[in-house]
Amino acid sequence: MTTRTEGIECKTCGKMNDAHAPADGGDAVPEDGSLSICFYCGVLTKFSITEEGTKLVPLTEQEEKEAMEHPDVRRALAMIRRRQMQE
């Protein structure tokens, strides 16, 4: 299930992130700390949701290491890389 979200610019490629689809089949509405993978460039970030709004923030080195241990994250990144190679 995909949920449309407020458009947030990817700080790596500049494309707009305006949808969220959980790789693990969980809740499609992003929460504070939810992982995000840019569909265009594949960069991993996380949602920061505060009273001021929603933004994507870089992962710490430890957070990225932990994310890469998750099979669903690796699968999603592989899918994005295959799509990029086909373009």
Contacts in CASP RR format, 6 or more apart in sequence:
PFRMAT RR
TARGET T0000
AUTHOR 0000-0000-0000
METHOD contacts of the structure
MODEL  1
MTTRTEGIECKTCGKMNDAHAPADGGDAVPEDGSLSICFYCGVLTKFSIT
EEGTKLVPLTEQEEKEAMEHPDVRRALAMIRRRQMQE
1 21 0 8 1.000
1 22 0 8 1.000
1 25 0 8 1.000
1 28 0 8 1.000
2 19 0 8 1.000
2 20 0 8 1.000
2 21 0 8 1.000
2 28 0 8 1.000
3 19 0 8 1.000
3 20 0 8 1.000
3 21 0 8 1.000
3 28 0 8 1.000
3 29 0 8 1.000
3 30 0 8 1.000
4 18 0 8 1.000
4 19 0 8 1.000
5 17 0 8 1.000
5 18 0 8 1.000
5 19 0 8 1.000
5 20 0 8 1.000
5 30 0 8 1.000
5 54 0 8 1.000
6 18 0 8 1.000
6 53 0 8 1.000
6 54 0 8 1.000
7 16 0 8 1.000
7 17 0 8 1.000
7 18 0 8 1.000
8 16 0 8 1.000
8 17 0 8 1.000
8 18 0 8 1.000
8 54 0 8 1.000
8 55 0 8 1.000
8 56 0 8 1.000
9 15 0 8 1.000
9 16 0 8 1.000
9 17 0 8 1.000
10 16 0 8 1.000
10 17 0 8 1.000
10 38 0 8 1.000
10 40 0 8 1.000
10 41 0 8 1.000
10 43 0 8 1.000
10 45 0 8 1.000
10 56 0 8 1.000
11 43 0 8 1.000
11 45 0 8 1.000
11 56 0 8 1.000
11 58 0 8 1.000
12 38 0 8 1.000
12 41 0 8 1.000
12 42 0 8 1.000
12 43 0 8 1.000
13 38 0 8 1.000
13 40 0 8 1.000
13 41 0 8 1.000
13 43 0 8 1.000
15 38 0 8 1.000
15 39 0 8 1.000
15 40 0 8 1.000
15 41 0 8 1.000
17 36 0 8 1.000
17 38 0 8 1.000
17 39 0 8 1.000
17 56 0 8 1.000
20 28 0 8 1.000
20 29 0 8 1.000
20 30 0 8 1.000
20 34 0 8 1.000
20 36 0 8 1.000
21 28 0 8 1.000
22 28 0 8 1.000
22 34 0 8 1.000
23 35 0 8 1.000
23 37 0 8 1.000
23 72 0 8 1.000
23 73 0 8 1.000
23 75 0 8 1.000
23 76 0 8 1.000
24 70 0 8 1.000
24 72 0 8 1.000
25 72 0 8 1.000
30 36 0 8 1.000
30 47 0 8 1.000
30 49 0 8 1.000
30 54 0 8 1.000
31 47 0 8 1.000
31 49 0 8 1.000
32 47 0 8 1.000
32 48 0 8 1.000
32 49 0 8 1.000
32 50 0 8 1.000
33 46 0 8 1.000
33 47 0 8 1.000
33 48 0 8 1.000
33 49 0 8 1.000
34 46 0 8 1.000
34 47 0 8 1.000
35 44 0 8 1.000
35 45 0 8 1.000
35 46 0 8 1.000
35 59 0 8 1.000
35 67 0 8 1.000
35 73 0 8 1.000
36 44 0 8 1.000
36 45 0 8 1.000
36 46 0 8 1.000
36 47 0 8 1.000
36 56 0 8 1.000
37 43 0 8 1.000
37 44 0 8 1.000
37 45 0 8 1.000
37 73 0 8 1.000
37 76 0 8 1.000
37 77 0 8 1.000
37 80 0 8 1.000
38 45 0 8 1.000
38 80 0 8 1.000
39 80 0 8 1.000
42 77 0 8 1.000
42 80 0 8 1.000
42 81 0 8 1.000
44 59 0 8 1.000
44 64 0 8 1.000
44 67 0 8 1.000
44 73 0 8 1.000
44 77 0 8 1.000
45 56 0 8 1.000
45 57 0 8 1.000
45 58 0 8 1.000
45 59 0 8 1.000
46 56 0 8 1.000
46 57 0 8 1.000
46 59 0 8 1.000
46 63 0 8 1.000
47 54 0 8 1.000
47 55 0 8 1.000
47 56 0 8 1.000
47 57 0 8 1.000
48 54 0 8 1.000
48 55 0 8 1.000
48 56 0 8 1.000
48 57 0 8 1.000
59 67 0 8 1.000
67 73 0 8 1.000
68 74 0 8 1.000
END
